[in-house]
Amino acid sequence: MEKVTLTIDNITVSVPKNYTILDAAREIGIDIPTLCYLKDINEIGACRMCLVEIEGARNLQASCVHPVGEGMVVKTNTKKVRETRKDNLELILSNHNRDCLSCFRNGNCELQTLAEDLNVSKIEYEGENKVKPVDDKSHSIVRDPNKCILCGRCVSVCKSVQGISILDFTKRGIETEVAPAFDKSMADAPCIYCGQCITVCPVAALREKSDIERVWDAIEDPNKHVVVQTAPSVRAALGEEFGMEIGTRVTGKMVTALKRLGFDKVFDTNFAADLTIMEEGHELLDRIQNGGKLPMITSCSPGWIRYCEFYYPELIENLSSCKSPHQMMGAILKSYYAQINNIDPKDIYVVSIMPCTSKKTESAREEMQVNGLKDVDAVLTTRELAKMIKEARIEFNKLEDSAFDEFFGDYSGAGVIFGATGGVMEAAIRTVADVLTGEDLEEINYTAVRGIENLKEATVNLGGKEIKVAVVHGTKAASELLDLVKEGKADYHFIEVMGCSGGCVTGGGQPQVPSKVRDTVDLRVERAKALYEEDVLMPVRKSHKNESVQKLYAEFLGKPNSHKAHELLHTHYTKREVYPLDKKEELEVAATE
């Protein structure tokens, strides 16, 4: 690749010709501040924090979009640069709601950090600071325009990564804000609640709708038997909230913390992941052997499910009828667990700790209840769990490891890898392979479906039958494959779709990482490593080998896909209108026809 040589702060560096000044500076360890910038996603130079001085140029230039040039001389730390950056930051702060101490992002806010780094101690300018209504109508996402700094990150990630474009700049001038079209609430927009907008927001303009107080109230209620379950990806990211390196596995400490918070039982959603494989694997076999609708597509990701309901309703029949693992767990806890422990199901309060904001909306769906009881009563994100641990003054890093409570805390390695893209597929193949061959196969690492490529394909010979599978993650990437399925050009038996790029390890409820860290570390890779590490350490690595799951079927469910299993563990999905007309709009349309 052709290179150019330039000088930055008296350091000479040679970099590829297609680099920006920001790229070149980072190569030699020079930290230029950024706020709106997200590598390969939002490179627009809007915030003007990354301004630098270029010899011979009349004005300061935004380094995140300015290309390098042969012989260029750049200064990143002149008085003019420092004062202009500071002025620009003060202008941003002038219209910002600066209630930092009571803000959801206090202590983990990129704007707050930048103000400290640039030594902003007073605001020379005061904006109008008109208070705008906060949109908190959805179960998953709260949008606070008073916190928004118009950086455009959320707009870009929704458009470029997820391919949905729910959010965009609306209105003009000082009235400009980021919002859904037609002044819709997030609750009424065709949003999948993946929360990727939250993970890239540098402030608290977008955040999850918190269930922390509801959970505290349940724990304090002597009449409630409060059970908590944790998704596989939580253990791969929770440590980051306490200063640990990205991808540190904290399973044992997490369990200890949950017990200290006061939950009556601490179980693992991995148990239900194994249960999901039993149901989903046998559902796939039934479709293959009896002419069912193919390809069958996974149903674990609620963001993907909403995407299908809104944008690909013609593929709803292809979806597995299985509930997602944490919903299955809730249904089992309020039936079998209640029965064997002689507890009234109405007194059981199920809390799910999830890496996903869309799980909050999923748990509120009417379909996710049995006999009038919700499967799951409250969903907390990884971030919310961290807040509870801190609020309880628990020193997480000093905790000893402890184990999940027995039976519903028992799981296989296959259940663990559910959190990484390709994990559901690999777990399913491990079980389906044994069922079809009638053997206990030793080769169980199906690496062809691992990794972060947008689309992974494999043909697996199972019991003499060629099974074609595909794995895709992130809804924009998924749409390309789904179009082929619609056109009859994708000859697969089974497809795994995850709503977020990388799968659950980078879900919308995971720890928020500063942009300059996101630009240098692939969160998808580092967090997934923790899950595959735990998989290898497990004595049992196939879902159907989980003895507690076997006992559940023997004593309660009968067999996979039985009548009772369908009653508790399966569901259905429905077509949704992208922007349905309200009654007034319907009348107006009718009047013009």
C-alpha positions in Angstrom: 0.0 0.0 0.0 1.3 3.5 -0.9 2.5 5.4 2.1 3.1 9.1 2.9 5.3 10.7 5.5 4.2 13.5 7.7 5.2 15.1 11.0 2.9 15.4 14.0 4.1 17.3 17.1 7.7 17.0 15.8 7.4 13.2 15.4 7.8 11.8 11.9 5.6 9.0 10.8 4.9 7.0 7.7 1.3 5.8 7.3 -0.9 4.5 4.5 -2.1 7.2 2.1 -5.8 6.5 3.0 -5.3 7.4 6.7 -6.7 10.5 8.3 -4.6 12.7 10.6 -6.4 11.1 13.6 -5.4 7.6 12.4 -1.8 8.7 12.0 -1.7 10.4 15.4 -3.0 7.2 17.1 -0.3 5.2 15.4 2.4 7.1 17.4 0.5 7.4 20.6 -0.8 11.0 20.3 -4.2 11.3 21.9 -6.5 13.7 20.0 -9.8 14.1 21.8 -13.0 13.0 19.9 -16.7 13.1 20.8 -18.8 12.3 17.7 -16.2 10.0 16.1 -16.8 6.3 15.8 -14.4 4.5 13.5 -16.0 3.2 10.2 -19.4 4.3 11.6 -19.6 8.0 12.3 -16.8 9.9 10.7 -18.3 13.4 10.2 -16.2 15.9 12.1 -19.3 17.4 13.7 -18.2 18.0 17.3 -14.9 19.8 16.3 -13.1 18.3 19.3 -10.4 16.8 17.2 -9.3 20.1 15.6 -5.6 20.4 14.8 -3.3 23.0 13.2 -1.8 22.2 9.8 1.1 24.2 8.6 0.0 26.4 5.7 -3.7 25.9 6.3 -5.8 29.0 7.0 -8.1 27.3 9.5 -8.0 24.5 12.1 -9.0 21.2 10.6 -11.0 18.2 12.0 -8.4 15.4 12.2 -11.0 12.6 12.0 -11.9 13.4 8.4 -8.8 15.2 7.1 -6.6 13.0 5.0 -2.8 12.8 5.5 -0.5 14.3 2.9 3.1 13.9 2.0 5.3 16.4 4.0 2.3 17.6 6.1 3.3 19.3 9.4 0.6 19.0 12.1 0.4 20.5 15.6 -2.2 19.0 18.0 -1.3 21.0 21.2 -0.9 24.7 20.4 -2.6 27.4 22.4 -5.0 28.1 19.5 -6.0 24.4 19.3 -6.5 24.1 23.0 -8.6 27.3 23.3 -10.7 26.4 20.3 -11.4 22.9 21.5 -12.4 24.4 24.9 -14.7 27.0 23.3 -16.4 24.3 21.2 -16.9 22.1 24.3 -18.3 25.0 26.2 -20.8 25.7 23.4 -21.9 22.0 23.5 -22.3 22.2 27.3 -24.2 25.5 27.1 -27.3 23.7 25.9 -26.7 20.5 27.8 -28.6 19.4 30.9 -25.7 19.4 33.3 -27.3 17.5 36.2 -24.3 15.3 36.3 -24.6 14.0 39.9 -28.1 12.6 39.3 -27.4 11.5 35.7 -27.5 7.8 34.7 -24.1 8.1 33.1 -22.4 10.0 36.0 -18.8 8.8 36.2 -19.0 7.0 32.8 -19.8 9.9 30.5 -17.6 10.8 27.6 -18.7 14.5 27.7 -18.0 14.7 31.4 -14.6 13.1 30.9 -13.7 15.4 28.1 -14.7 18.5 30.2 -12.4 17.3 32.9 -9.5 16.5 30.5 -9.8 19.9 28.8 -10.0 21.7 32.2 -13.4 23.2 31.6 -14.3 24.7 35.0 -16.9 27.3 34.0 -19.2 27.9 31.0 -18.7 31.3 29.4 -21.9 30.8 27.3 -25.4 30.0 28.5 -27.9 28.5 26.1 -31.7 28.8 26.3 -31.9 25.4 28.1 -35.5 24.8 27.2 -36.7 21.7 28.8 -38.0 19.1 26.3 -40.2 16.1 27.3 -38.5 12.9 28.0 -39.7 9.9 26.0 -40.0 7.0 28.4 -43.0 5.2 27.0 -41.3 2.0 25.7 -40.3 -0.9 28.0 -36.7 -0.8 26.8 -35.3 2.6 25.8 -35.6 6.1 27.3 -34.8 9.0 25.0 -33.9 12.3 26.8 -33.4 15.1 24.2 -32.2 17.4 27.0 -29.0 15.3 27.3 -28.4 15.0 23.5 -25.4 16.7 22.0 -26.3 16.0 18.4 -23.2 13.9 17.8 -25.0 11.6 15.4 -23.5 8.4 16.6 -26.9 6.8 17.3 -28.2 7.9 13.9 -25.2 6.3 12.2 -25.2 3.0 14.1 -28.9 2.5 13.5 -28.5 3.2 9.8 -25.1 1.8 8.9 -24.8 -1.1 11.3 -28.4 -2.2 11.9 -29.9 -0.9 8.7 -33.1 0.3 10.2 -32.8 4.2 10.5 -35.3 4.6 13.4 -33.4 7.7 14.6 -32.5 10.8 12.6 -32.0 14.6 12.9 -35.4 16.3 13.0 -36.5 20.0 13.0 -34.0 22.8 12.3 -31.6 25.3 13.8 -31.6 25.4 17.6 -34.7 23.2 17.6 -32.8 20.3 16.0 -33.0 17.0 17.9 -32.5 13.3 17.3 -35.8 11.4 17.3 -37.9 8.9 15.4 -39.8 10.0 12.4 -43.2 11.7 12.6 -42.6 12.8 16.3 -43.3 9.2 17.3 -42.3 7.8 20.7 -39.7 5.0 20.8 -42.7 2.9 21.9 -44.5 3.6 18.6 -41.6 3.5 16.2 -40.7 0.2 14.4 -37.7 0.0 16.7 -36.3 -3.5 17.6 -34.9 -2.1 20.9 -31.5 -3.7 20.2 -30.0 -0.8 22.2 -27.0 -0.3 19.9 -27.8 3.4 20.0 -27.4 3.3 23.8 -24.0 1.6 23.6 -22.5 4.3 21.3 -24.2 7.4 22.9 -21.5 9.4 24.7 -23.9 10.8 27.2 -27.3 9.8 28.7 -29.5 10.9 25.8 -30.3 7.3 25.3 -30.5 4.7 28.1 -32.3 1.6 29.2 -35.6 1.9 31.1 -34.5 0.9 34.6 -36.1 -1.9 36.6 -33.7 -1.6 39.5 -36.3 -0.2 42.0 -38.9 -2.8 41.1 -36.3 -5.5 41.8 -35.2 -4.0 45.1 -38.9 -3.8 46.1 -39.4 -7.5 45.3 -36.3 -8.5 47.2 -37.6 -6.6 50.2 -41.1 -8.2 50.0 -41.3 -11.1 52.5 -44.2 -12.6 50.5 -42.1 -12.9 47.3 -39.7 -15.8 46.5 -37.3 -13.9 44.2 -35.3 -15.9 41.8 -32.6 -14.5 39.5 -31.1 -16.0 36.3 -28.1 -14.7 34.4 -27.5 -14.9 30.7 -24.2 -16.3 29.4 -22.8 -13.0 28.1 -23.2 -11.2 31.4 -20.2 -13.1 32.9 -18.1 -12.0 30.0 -18.6 -8.3 30.5 -19.7 -7.5 34.1 -16.1 -7.2 35.3 -15.6 -4.2 33.0 -17.9 -2.2 35.2 -15.4 -2.7 38.0 -12.2 -1.9 36.1 -11.4 -5.3 34.8 -10.0 -5.9 31.4 -12.5 -6.4 28.5 -13.4 -10.1 28.2 -12.6 -11.0 31.8 -14.8 -14.0 32.9 -16.4 -13.3 36.3 -18.9 -16.1 36.7 -18.1 -17.0 40.3 -17.9 -13.4 41.6 -21.1 -12.6 39.8 -22.9 -15.4 41.6 -21.5 -14.3 45.0 -22.6 -10.8 44.4 -26.2 -11.9 43.4 -26.5 -13.9 46.6 -25.3 -10.9 48.7 -27.9 -8.7 47.0 -30.6 -10.9 48.7 -32.0 -13.1 45.9 -33.5 -16.3 47.2 -32.0 -18.4 44.5 -29.4 -17.8 41.8 -29.8 -19.8 38.7 -28.2 -19.7 35.2 -30.0 -19.1 32.0 -27.5 -21.5 30.5 -29.7 -24.3 31.9 -32.5 -23.0 29.8 -30.2 -22.6 26.8 -29.6 -26.3 27.0 -33.4 -26.8 27.3 -33.8 -24.5 24.2 -31.4 -26.7 22.2 -33.5 -29.8 23.1 -36.7 -28.2 21.9 -35.2 -26.3 18.9 -33.0 -29.2 17.8 -35.9 -31.6 17.8 -38.1 -29.0 16.1 -35.5 -28.8 13.3 -35.3 -32.6 13.0 -39.1 -32.8 12.7 -39.2 -30.1 10.0 -36.4 -31.9 8.0 -37.9 -35.4 8.4 -41.6 -34.4 7.9 -41.5 -31.7 5.3 -41.9 -28.7 7.6 -41.1 -25.1 6.8 -37.4 -24.6 5.9 -35.1 -23.0 6.5 -35.9 -22.9 10.2 -34.6 -19.7 11.8 -33.6 -19.2 15.4 -35.9 -17.3 17.8 -33.5 -16.5 20.7 -32.9 -12.9 19.9 -35.9 -10.6 20.6 -34.4 -7.8 18.6 -34.3 -10.1 15.6 -37.8 -11.3 16.3 -39.1 -7.7 16.2 -37.1 -7.1 13.0 -38.7 -10.1 11.4 -42.2 -9.0 12.5 -41.8 -5.5 11.2 -39.6 -6.0 8.1 -39.8 -9.7 7.0 -43.3 -10.8 8.1 -43.4 -13.3 5.2 -40.6 -15.3 7.1 -42.5 -15.6 10.4 -43.4 -19.2 9.5 -39.7 -20.0 9.3 -39.1 -18.9 12.9 -38.6 -21.6 15.5 -41.6 -21.6 17.8 -39.3 -21.8 20.8 -39.3 -19.0 23.4 -35.9 -17.5 24.2 -34.0 -19.3 27.0 -34.8 -16.8 29.8 -38.5 -16.9 29.0 -38.3 -20.8 29.0 -36.6 -20.6 32.4 -39.3 -18.3 33.8 -42.0 -20.7 32.6 -40.3 -23.7 34.2 -39.7 -21.8 37.5 -43.4 -21.0 37.8 -44.5 -24.5 37.0 -42.0 -27.4 37.8 -39.9 -25.5 40.3 -43.0 -24.2 42.1 -44.4 -27.7 42.1 -41.4 -29.5 43.6 -40.8 -26.7 46.2 -44.5 -26.3 47.1 -44.5 -22.6 46.3 -47.5 -20.8 44.8 -46.4 -19.7 41.3 -48.0 -16.3 42.0 -45.4 -15.7 44.8 -42.4 -16.4 42.6 -40.8 -13.3 41.2 -38.4 -14.0 38.3 -35.6 -11.6 37.5 -33.4 -12.0 34.4 -30.0 -10.4 34.1 -29.5 -9.9 30.4 -27.0 -8.3 28.0 -30.0 -7.1 26.0 -32.4 -4.1 26.2 -34.9 -5.8 23.9 -35.4 -8.5 26.5 -37.3 -5.9 28.6 -39.9 -5.6 25.8 -39.9 -9.3 25.1 -40.8 -10.1 28.8 -43.8 -7.7 28.5 -45.2 -9.4 25.4 -48.7 -11.0 26.0 -47.4 -14.2 24.4 -44.8 -14.6 27.2 -47.1 -15.8 29.9 -48.7 -19.0 31.0 -52.1 -19.2 32.8 -52.1 -15.4 33.2 -48.6 -15.3 34.8 -45.7 -13.6 33.1 -42.7 -15.9 32.6 -40.3 -13.2 33.6 -41.3 -10.3 36.0 -38.3 -8.0 35.5 -35.2 -7.7 33.3 -32.0 -6.0 34.3 -29.2 -5.2 32.0 -25.6 -5.9 32.8 -25.2 -2.2 33.6 -28.1 -2.2 35.9 -26.7 -5.2 37.8 -23.5 -3.3 38.3 -25.3 -0.3 39.6 -27.1 -2.5 42.2 -23.8 -4.1 43.3 -22.3 -0.6 43.7 -25.4 0.7 45.5 -25.1 -2.3 48.0 -21.5 -1.3 48.6 -20.2 -4.7 47.6 -16.5 -4.7 46.7 -16.9 -6.9 43.6 -13.2 -7.4 42.8 -12.6 -8.8 46.3 -15.4 -11.4 46.2 -14.7 -15.1 46.4 -16.2 -17.3 43.7 -19.3 -19.3 44.4 -21.5 -21.7 42.4 -25.0 -21.3 41.1 -27.7 -23.0 43.0 -28.2 -26.6 42.0 -30.4 -28.1 39.3 -31.5 -24.8 37.5 -27.9 -23.6 37.8 -26.6 -26.7 36.0 -25.5 -26.3 32.4 -23.3 -27.6 29.7 -20.6 -25.8 27.6 -23.1 -25.7 24.8 -25.3 -23.4 26.9 -22.4 -21.0 27.6 -21.6 -20.3 24.0 -25.1 -19.1 23.2 -23.9 -15.5 23.9 -21.5 -15.4 20.9 -22.6 -15.3 17.3 -22.6 -18.9 16.0 -23.0 -20.3 19.5 -26.6 -21.3 19.2 -25.9 -23.0 15.9 -22.9 -24.9 17.3 -24.8 -26.0 20.3 -27.6 -27.2 18.2 -25.3 -29.2 15.9 -23.6 -30.9 18.8 -27.0 -32.3 19.9 -28.6 -32.9 16.5 -25.4 -34.8 15.4 -25.7 -37.2 18.3 -29.4 -37.7 17.8 -29.1 -38.4 14.0 -26.0 -40.7 14.3 -27.1 -42.4 17.5 -23.5 -41.9 18.8 -21.7 -39.7 21.3 -19.5 -37.9 18.8 -16.1 -36.7 20.1 -15.6 -34.0 17.5 -17.8 -31.1 18.8 -16.0 -27.9 17.9 -17.7 -26.7 14.8 -15.4 -23.8 14.1 -16.9 -23.0 10.7 -19.8 -21.2 12.4 -17.5 -19.2 14.8 -16.0 -15.8 14.2 -17.2 -12.3 13.4 -17.7 -12.5 9.7 -21.1 -11.1 8.8 -22.1 -14.4 7.1 -20.8 -17.8 8.0 -21.9 -20.9 6.1 -21.3 -24.6 6.6 -22.5 -28.0 5.4 -22.4 -30.6 8.1 -22.8 -34.3 7.5 -25.0 -35.6 10.2 -25.9 -39.3 10.1 -25.3 -39.5 6.4 -27.5 -36.4 5.7 -26.0 -33.1 4.5 -27.4 -30.3 6.6 -26.7 -26.7 5.3 -26.5 -24.0 7.9 -25.9 -20.3 8.0 -25.1 -17.8 10.8 -25.6 -14.0 10.5 -25.5 -11.2 13.0 -26.6 -7.6 13.0 -29.9 -6.9 11.2 -28.3 -5.0 8.3 -26.2 -8.1 7.5 -29.1 -10.3 8.1 -31.3 -8.5 5.6 -29.0 -9.5 2.8 -29.4 -13.1 3.6 -33.1 -12.8 4.3 -33.7 -11.3 0.9 -32.2 -14.5 -0.6 -34.4 -16.7 1.5 -37.5 -14.7 0.3 -36.4 -15.2 -3.3 -35.9 -18.9 -2.8 -32.1 -18.6 -3.5 -30.9 -19.7 -0.1 -30.9 -23.4 0.2 -30.4 -23.8 3.9 -31.9 -26.1 6.5 -31.1 -23.9 9.6 -30.2 -20.3 10.1 -29.1 -18.5 13.2 -29.8 -14.8 13.3 -28.7 -12.5 16.1 -30.0 -8.9 16.2 -26.7 -7.4 17.4 -23.3 -7.6 15.6 -21.3 -10.2 17.5 -24.3 -11.7 19.2 -25.3 -11.1 22.8 -21.8 -10.3 24.0 -22.2 -6.8 22.4 -25.9 -6.5 23.3 -27.4 -3.1 24.1 -27.3 -3.8 27.8 -23.6 -4.5 28.1 -21.1 -2.0 29.6 -20.6 1.2 27.7 -17.0 1.5 26.4 -15.4 4.9 25.5 -15.2 5.4 21.7 -11.4 5.4 21.6 -11.3 2.0 23.3 -14.0 0.7 20.9 -11.8 1.8 18.0 -8.9 -0.3 19.1 -10.5 -3.4 20.7 -13.0 -5.6 19.1 -15.5 -6.2 21.9 -17.1 -9.0 19.9 -13.9 -11.0 19.9 -12.6 -10.4 23.4 -15.9 -11.1 25.2 -16.6 -14.2 23.1 -13.2 -15.6 24.2 -14.5 -15.8 27.8 -17.5 -17.9 26.7 -15.5 -20.4 24.7 -13.0 -20.6 27.5 -15.8 -21.6 29.9 -17.2 -24.1 27.4 -13.9 -25.9 27.3 -13.7 -26.1 31.1 -17.1 -27.7 31.4 -17.3 -31.4 32.1 -20.4 -31.6 29.9 -20.4 -29.8 26.6 -23.6 -31.0 25.0 -27.0 -29.8 25.9 -28.7 -33.3 25.9 -26.0 -34.5 28.3 -27.1 -32.1 31.0 -28.5 -34.5 33.6 -30.7 -31.9 35.2 -32.4 -31.2 31.8 -32.8 -35.0 31.4 -34.5 -35.2 34.8 -36.8 -32.3 33.9 -38.0 -34.2 30.9 -38.3 -37.5 32.8 -40.3 -36.0 35.7 -42.3 -33.2 34.1 -42.1 -32.5 30.3 -42.1 -36.0 29.0 -40.1 -35.5 25.8 -38.9 -32.6 23.6 -41.8 -30.9 21.7 -44.4 -32.7 23.9 -47.8 -31.1 24.5 -46.6 -29.8 27.9 -43.4 -28.5 26.4 -45.4 -26.6 23.8 -47.7 -25.2 26.4 -44.8 -23.8 28.5 -41.8 -23.4 26.1 -43.2 -22.4 22.7 -45.0 -19.4 21.4 -46.0 -17.5 18.2 -45.2 -14.3 16.5 -47.2 -11.7 14.6 -46.8 -9.3 11.7 -46.4 -5.7 12.8 -47.1 -2.5 10.9 -44.0 -0.3 10.5 -45.8 3.0 11.0 -49.5 2.1 11.5 -52.0 5.0 11.1 -53.9 6.1 14.1 -57.6 6.7 14.0 -57.3 10.4 13.1 -54.9 9.6 10.3 -57.2 6.8 9.0 -60.1 9.2 8.8 -58.0 11.8 7.0 -56.8 9.2 4.4 -60.4 7.9 4.0 -61.6 11.5 3.3 -59.1 11.9 0.5 -60.0 8.7 -1.3 
